[in-house]
């Protein structure tokens, strides 16, 4: 078995091989992606020069 056996976010057991390779279950992967995108938007807004 390759990768994580439990989700790196919620620590629940990962059932699919794809999830084990990624390290996250499908729900946690979607949430992590959404949080990362939101953080990138906030960072871009902070570095954007004021008009």
C-alpha positions as CSV (number, residue, x, y, z in Angstrom):
1,X,0.0,0.0,0.0
2,X,1.3,3.4,-1.0
3,X,0.7,6.8,0.7
4,X,-1.3,7.6,3.8
5,X,-3.8,5.1,5.3
6,X,-5.7,7.8,7.2
7,X,-6.8,11.3,6.0
8,X,-4.2,13.9,6.8
9,X,-7.0,16.4,7.6
10,X,-9.6,14.4,9.6
11,X,-7.7,11.2,10.4
12,X,-10.4,9.0,9.1
13,X,-9.4,5.8,7.3
14,X,-9.0,6.2,3.5
15,X,-10.9,3.7,1.5
16,X,-9.8,4.2,-2.1
17,X,-6.4,3.8,-3.6
18,X,-6.6,7.3,-5.1
19,X,-7.4,8.8,-1.7
20,X,-4.4,7.0,-0.1
21,X,-2.1,8.4,-2.8
22,X,-3.4,11.9,-2.3
23,X,-3.6,11.7,1.5
24,X,-7.1,13.1,1.7
25,X,-10.6,11.7,1.3
26,X,-12.8,13.3,-1.3
27,X,-14.6,15.7,1.1
28,X,-11.4,16.8,2.8
29,X,-9.7,17.2,-0.5
30,X,-12.5,19.5,-1.8
31,X,-12.4,21.5,1.4
32,X,-8.6,21.8,1.4
33,X,-8.7,23.0,-2.3
34,X,-11.4,25.6,-1.4
35,X,-9.4,26.9,1.5
36,X,-6.2,27.1,-0.5
37,X,-8.0,29.0,-3.3
38,X,-9.5,31.4,-0.7
39,X,-6.1,32.0,0.9
40,X,-4.6,32.7,-2.6
41,X,-7.4,35.2,-3.3
42,X,-6.8,37.0,0.0
43,X,-3.1,37.1,-0.5
44,X,-3.6,38.5,-4.0
45,X,-5.9,41.2,-2.6
46,X,-3.4,42.1,0.0
47,X,-0.5,42.5,-2.5
48,X,-2.7,44.4,-5.1
49,X,-1.7,48.0,-5.2
50,X,-4.3,50.5,-4.1
51,X,-5.7,52.9,-6.7
